[in-house]
Amino acid sequence: MPTTGPLELFLGDQVRLRKPHPCGAFDWTVVRLGADIGLRCHGCNHKVLLPRRTLEKRLKTFIVRGEGFSVAEALVAARHPAPQSSSADPA
């Protein structure tokens, strides 16, 4: 079974988890990165630390990606340019 690396998270990412916080909110903002991920609840501003693996299991979707995501996309695009289509007439 192939393994993938850890999920790429960035400060400011807004995520939706599978189960609600006791205040009823499903949405959280990433405020700390590392082996443990810091999250702030959108409903009550409560801050929690979750192990990265636990967050990866509970994550349902990304609502908004943090600003680091666009920087990472730009770096990937710079390293791997899109193939050029050949529209020149062969002579």
C-alpha positions in Angstrom: 0.0 0.0 0.0 1.6 3.3 -1.1 2.0 5.9 1.6 1.8 9.6 1.0 3.5 12.4 3.0 1.8 14.4 5.6 -1.1 16.7 4.6 0.1 20.1 3.6 -1.4 22.6 6.0 -0.7 26.4 6.1 -1.3 29.1 8.7 -4.7 30.6 8.1 -6.3 27.6 6.5 -9.9 27.3 7.3 -11.1 23.7 7.6 -14.3 21.8 8.3 -14.1 18.8 10.5 -16.4 15.8 10.5 -17.9 16.2 14.0 -19.0 19.5 15.6 -17.3 21.2 18.5 -19.6 21.2 21.6 -20.6 24.8 20.7 -22.0 23.4 17.5 -19.5 24.8 15.0 -17.8 22.6 12.4 -15.3 25.2 11.1 -11.8 25.9 12.4 -8.8 28.1 11.5 -5.2 26.7 11.6 -3.2 28.9 14.0 -0.2 26.6 14.8 1.8 24.1 12.7 4.1 21.3 13.8 3.6 17.7 15.0 0.5 19.1 16.8 -1.8 21.4 14.9 -3.4 24.4 16.7 -7.0 25.2 15.7 -9.3 28.0 16.7 -13.1 27.3 16.7 -15.1 29.7 14.5 -18.1 29.4 16.9 -16.6 30.2 20.3 -12.9 31.0 19.6 -11.8 28.1 21.7 -8.2 27.0 20.9 -7.2 23.3 20.8 -4.1 21.3 19.8 -4.6 18.1 17.8 -2.0 15.6 16.7 -1.5 16.0 13.0 -2.6 12.4 12.3 -5.9 13.0 14.3 -6.6 16.1 12.3 -6.0 14.3 9.0 -8.6 11.7 10.0 -11.2 14.3 11.2 -10.7 16.7 8.3 -13.7 16.8 5.9 -12.7 19.7 3.6 -10.8 22.9 3.3 -13.0 26.0 3.3 -10.3 28.5 2.5 -6.6 27.9 2.0 -4.1 30.1 3.8 -1.7 32.5 2.0 1.1 29.9 2.1 -1.0 27.7 -0.3 -0.8 30.2 -3.2 3.0 30.6 -2.6 3.4 26.9 -2.7 1.4 26.6 -5.9 3.5 29.3 -7.5 6.7 27.5 -6.6 5.4 24.2 -8.0 4.3 26.0 -11.2 7.8 27.6 -11.6 9.5 24.2 -11.2 7.2 22.3 -13.5 6.1 24.6 -16.4 3.1 23.5 -18.5 4.0 21.8 -21.8 3.9 24.1 -24.8 1.6 23.1 -27.6 3.3 23.0 -31.0 1.4 25.2 -33.3 4.2 26.0 -35.7 3.9 24.6 -39.3 6.6 22.0 -40.0 8.5 23.0 -43.1 
